[in-house]
Amino acid sequence: MHEKLNRIGTIYIPVTDVDRSQKWYVNHLGAELKHLDEEKAIVDLAGHSFFLIHSNVGQTTNFVDKKGEKHFILTFEVDGEKALTDLHEDFKRRKMPVGEIEDRGHAGNNFVFADPDGNLFDVWSVLSPVFKQAQN
């Protein structure tokens, strides 16, 4: 079947302080600032544009499943267990909110971290085959 959607271009993240958030994404995640005004910042990260949108306190991208567990909306990929462990240690050194490395019963391991507004993100130690192929 031919895919109708080719790629994810932009991800919108609610933040309470645009300037603080863009600095955090740049300094902690290595994002590149592309635009900044009072209502939004645009940063490039992991091959995508993230729009950090000025929002009300308590607004996040997270959701709660039927079991009452809070979830992230996206997973970043790193290339292998060492990369995952190194990144996890780096985040801990930076005093970022970060969970423990987890074995979820599938290939690779994961951990969850949060930005200053509590938006949760996942990191997985397995690069997708499509991404690996595109890099070669």
VENJOQUI-V900288 format. One line per field, one symbol per residue. psi: psi as a letter, one per 40 degrees, with the letter a starting at -180 (. if undefined). A space follows every 50 residues. Layout:
# VENJOQUI-V900288
psi = ???
This chain:
# VENJOQUI-V900288
psi = hhhdhdihdhhhhhidhdddddddddddeeihhdihaddiihihhfeihh hhhhiihehieiihadeehhiieihiiigidddddddddddddefihhii hiheeahiiiiiiiideehiiihiehhidddddde.
